[in-house]
Each structure stands twice: as structure tokens, then as C-alpha cells.
């Protein structure tokens, strides 16, 4: 463990794991563990006969997919905002060019 980390015990799918956690990120780690544990429980209860390892991989893939989709939305939002700002700037410039100077 590094100097700025603390040991945190999380419970995922009825198993406890001791994890080194950076100071100040304890709550985020616990929330992440709750999310993974909940997703694993839901997948197990879906009726599909999967082993714990396969369930963990499927949950990881689902969460990674969500993250990538969110990043994609963020990138497309940034593109859209930049494009709109460019259009507004050109409109302002055109208006100022046509405005009579005093």
C-alpha cells in the first residue's frame, strides 16, 4: 500500500476483498463494489446458469460498455457544442461587419 492509501474491505457476491484505496476515494470504492455486487446478483438471478467467473466477466463488459457509450455521448456533445459555438461566432462576426461604425 502506498503512503496515501487506506485498506478497505468490500463485499462482492458474498465474498470479501481487502483493497488498497487512495485517501478520499473510500465512498466511491464502496459504491462501485455495491454496483458490481448488485449487477452480479441480478445476472445470477436472471435464470442463466453461469459460473461466478463468467458472471463477473459479463458484469465487467456491461459496465465497460456503459462507460464507452457515456464517453461517446460526451464526445459527440462536445463536437455539437463546438460546432454551435463556431456558427454563433460567425453570425456575430457577420453582424458586426455589417454594423455601421461611428
Kinemage of the C-alpha trace (Angstrom):
@kinemage 1
@onewidth
@group {chain A} dominant
@subgroup {mainchain}
@vectorlist {calphas} color= white
{ca unk a 1} P 0.000 0.000 0.000
{ca unk a 2} L 1.233 3.469 -0.755
{ca unk a 3} L 1.512 6.165 1.907
{ca unk a 4} L -1.707 7.867 0.777
{ca unk a 5} L -3.900 4.786 0.641
{ca unk a 6} L -6.037 3.007 3.180
{ca unk a 7} L -7.205 -0.610 3.370
{ca unk a 8} L -10.896 -1.022 2.592
{ca unk a 9} L -12.847 -4.241 2.801
{ca unk a 10} L -15.606 -4.617 0.224
{ca unk a 11} L -18.092 -7.428 -0.201
{ca unk a 12} L -18.923 -8.564 -3.714
{ca unk a 13} L -21.113 -11.594 -4.392
{ca unk a 14} L -20.834 -12.792 -0.787
{ca unk a 15} L -17.025 -12.660 -0.820
{ca unk a 16} L -14.912 -10.109 1.000
{ca unk a 17} L -11.951 -8.402 -0.626
{ca unk a 18} L -9.412 -6.166 1.077
{ca unk a 19} L -8.408 -3.417 -1.340
{ca unk a 20} L -5.920 -0.584 -1.106
{ca unk a 21} L -7.798 2.631 -1.721
{ca unk a 22} L -6.478 6.185 -2.212
{ca unk a 23} L -7.488 8.507 0.600
{ca unk a 24} L -10.686 10.367 -0.205
{ca unk a 25} L -11.992 7.682 -2.579
{ca unk a 26} L -13.336 5.298 0.057
{ca unk a 27} L -17.007 6.086 -0.608
{ca unk a 28} L -16.557 5.802 -4.369
{ca unk a 29} L -14.922 2.384 -3.967
{ca unk a 30} L -17.765 1.178 -1.735
{ca unk a 31} L -20.352 2.456 -4.242
{ca unk a 32} L -18.508 0.670 -7.052
{ca unk a 33} L -18.446 -2.557 -5.058
{ca unk a 34} L -22.187 -2.266 -4.354
{ca unk a 35} L -22.849 -1.731 -8.076
{ca unk a 36} L -20.776 -4.740 -9.130
{ca unk a 37} L -22.300 -6.927 -6.423
{ca unk a 38} L -25.831 -5.871 -7.375
{ca unk a 39} L -25.202 -6.453 -11.078
{ca unk a 40} L -23.724 -9.892 -10.349
{ca unk a 41} L -26.736 -10.794 -8.178
{ca unk a 42} L -29.160 -9.653 -10.893
{ca unk a 43} L -27.319 -11.637 -13.559
{ca unk a 44} L -27.247 -14.738 -11.361
{ca unk a 45} L -30.986 -14.372 -10.710
{ca unk a 46} L -31.760 -13.936 -14.413
{ca unk a 47} L -32.042 -17.693 -14.646
{ca unk a 48} L -28.972 -18.316 -16.741
{ca unk a 49} L -26.742 -20.988 -15.254
{ca unk a 50} L -23.425 -19.159 -15.266
{ca unk a 51} L -20.425 -19.599 -13.019
{ca unk a 52} L -19.191 -16.743 -10.823
{ca unk a 53} L -16.233 -16.038 -13.084
{ca unk a 54} L -18.399 -15.748 -16.197
{ca unk a 55} L -20.894 -13.559 -14.324
{ca unk a 56} L -18.043 -11.263 -13.220
{ca unk a 57} L -16.784 -11.001 -16.807
{ca unk a 58} L -20.275 -10.259 -18.145
{ca unk a 59} L -20.827 -7.568 -15.495
{ca unk a 60} L -17.430 -6.034 -16.294
{ca unk a 61} L -18.282 -5.993 -20.002
{ca unk a 62} L -21.674 -4.386 -19.340
{ca unk a 63} L -20.159 -1.665 -17.157
{ca unk a 64} L -17.353 -1.048 -19.685
{ca unk a 65} L -19.971 -0.795 -22.450
{ca unk a 66} L -21.931 1.786 -20.429
{ca unk a 67} L -18.746 3.770 -19.843
{ca unk a 68} L -17.789 3.751 -23.520
{ca unk a 69} L -21.298 4.839 -24.502
{ca unk a 70} L -21.177 7.663 -21.960
{ca unk a 71} L -17.780 8.774 -23.265
{ca unk a 72} L -19.145 8.670 -26.807
{ca unk a 73} L -22.080 10.837 -25.794
{ca unk a 74} L -19.742 13.263 -24.104
{ca unk a 75} L -17.504 13.455 -27.182
{ca unk a 76} L -20.464 13.961 -29.524
{ca unk a 77} L -21.887 16.588 -27.158
{ca unk a 78} L -18.527 18.387 -27.210
{ca unk a 79} L -18.499 18.262 -31.012
{ca unk a 80} L -22.021 19.594 -31.206
{ca unk a 81} L -21.266 22.401 -28.759
{ca unk a 82} L -18.098 23.367 -30.651
{ca unk a 83} L -19.979 23.404 -33.939
{ca unk a 84} L -22.767 25.561 -32.481
{ca unk a 85} L -20.205 27.972 -30.989
{ca unk a 86} L -18.487 28.282 -34.386
{ca unk a 87} L -21.817 29.061 -36.058
{ca unk a 88} L -22.667 31.647 -33.404
{ca unk a 89} L -19.221 33.242 -33.705
{ca unk a 90} L -19.582 33.540 -37.498
{ca unk a 91} L -23.028 35.061 -37.035
{ca unk a 92} L -21.703 37.591 -34.519
{ca unk a 93} L -18.779 38.432 -36.804
{ca unk a 94} L -21.108 38.915 -39.786
{ca unk a 95} L -23.417 41.135 -37.752
{ca unk a 96} L -20.510 43.243 -36.520
{ca unk a 97} L -19.112 43.532 -40.060
{ca unk a 98} L -22.468 44.898 -41.260
{ca unk a 99} L -22.873 47.250 -38.293
{ca unk a 100} L -22.046 50.854 -39.232
{ca unk a 101} L -19.033 52.165 -37.345
{ca unk a 102} L -19.257 55.560 -35.689
